[in-house]
């Protein structure tokens, strides 16, 4: 895979683990929905490549959870 490069993708999402997780979830979603994507054209023919292109184009972003937030078992 040449485009987008891992170095360029890591400027969008801060860790390789997060990058893989976000791309895999998006690829599964695209596969289940018959390939509908956010971009008009893609260079890649595979869903993971398309997801990575969306991340690079800022069409797909990762939302960070608040690490200081605590959850209560009380309902």
ABEGO torsion letter per residue (X at the ends): XAOBBAAAAAAABABAAAAAAAAAAAAAAAAAAGGBBABABBABABAAAAAAAAAAAGABBBBBBBAABBBBABX
